[in-house]
Amino acid sequence: MIVIIEIYINEENNFTIEDKLLSYCKNPRTRAEISNYLGMKTIFYTMSKYIKPLIEKGKLRMTIPDKPKSKNQRYYSISDDK
C-alpha cells in the first residue's frame, strides 16, 4: 500500500513523500508527529525509511544532536537556499 501512495503522489502532484516530509518539517516535529503525518503505523519504520536517510543526506537535522533518542527530540528541514 505504501508503494501505491508514493506512485500516486509522484504522478499527480510531482511531489515525493520526502518532499512532503521536508515541507512539513519546516517547523521542528517529533517522530510521532512525522509518522502520523505520513500515515505510517510504526515510528520505527518512519525512522528507518525516511528520517534517518534524510539526516544522512543533510536535509533534516535534529534539535538535540547530542541525544538522538531523547523523548524531546525534534527534526527540522534545512532549506536549500544558503
C-alpha positions as CSV (number, residue, x, y, z in Angstrom):
1,M,0.0,0.0,0.0
2,I,2.9,2.4,0.7
3,V,4.2,2.0,-2.8
4,I,0.8,2.9,-4.3
5,I,0.7,6.0,-2.2
6,E,4.2,7.0,-3.4
7,I,3.3,6.4,-7.1
8,Y,0.0,8.4,-6.7
9,I,1.9,11.4,-5.1
10,N,4.6,11.3,-7.9
11,E,2.2,11.1,-10.8
12,E,-0.5,13.5,-9.6
13,N,1.5,16.2,-7.8
14,N,5.1,15.7,-8.8
15,F,5.9,15.6,-5.0
16,T,7.6,12.6,-3.4
17,I,6.9,11.6,0.2
18,E,10.4,13.0,1.0
19,D,9.4,16.4,-0.4
20,K,6.2,16.4,1.6
21,L,8.1,15.5,4.8
22,L,10.7,18.2,4.3
23,S,8.0,20.8,3.7
24,Y,6.1,19.5,6.9
25,C,9.3,19.8,8.9
26,K,9.9,23.5,8.3
27,N,8.8,23.7,11.9
28,P,10.5,21.1,14.2
29,R,8.4,17.9,14.6
30,T,8.6,14.9,16.8
31,R,9.0,11.3,15.4
32,A,5.3,10.6,16.3
33,E,4.1,13.8,14.5
34,I,6.1,12.8,11.4
35,S,4.8,9.2,11.5
36,N,1.2,10.3,11.9
37,Y,1.5,12.9,9.1
38,L,2.8,10.2,6.7
39,G,0.2,7.8,7.8
40,M,2.7,5.2,8.9
41,K,1.8,2.5,11.5
42,T,5.1,2.5,13.3
43,I,7.6,5.1,14.3
44,F,10.4,2.6,13.8
45,Y,9.5,2.2,10.1
46,T,9.3,6.0,9.6
47,M,12.7,6.5,11.2
48,S,14.4,3.8,9.1
49,K,12.7,4.6,5.8
50,Y,12.5,8.4,5.8
51,I,14.0,10.3,8.8
52,K,17.5,8.6,9.0
53,P,18.2,8.7,5.3
54,L,17.2,12.4,5.2
55,I,19.5,13.1,8.1
56,E,22.3,11.3,6.4
57,K,21.7,13.4,3.2
58,G,21.9,16.5,5.3
59,K,18.3,17.5,4.5
60,L,16.9,17.0,8.1
61,R,18.6,18.0,11.4
62,M,17.9,17.1,15.0
63,T,17.2,19.8,17.6
64,I,19.2,17.8,20.1
65,P,22.0,16.2,18.1
66,D,23.9,15.1,21.2
67,K,20.9,13.0,22.3
68,P,19.4,11.4,19.2
69,K,17.0,9.2,21.3
70,S,15.7,11.9,23.6
71,K,12.0,12.0,24.1
72,N,12.2,15.7,23.4
73,Q,14.0,15.2,20.0
74,R,12.5,17.0,17.1
75,Y,13.5,17.1,13.4
76,Y,13.5,20.1,11.1
77,S,14.3,20.6,7.4
78,I,17.2,22.5,6.0
79,S,16.4,25.0,3.2
80,D,18.4,24.7,0.0
81,D,18.8,28.5,-0.1
82,K,22.0,29.1,1.7
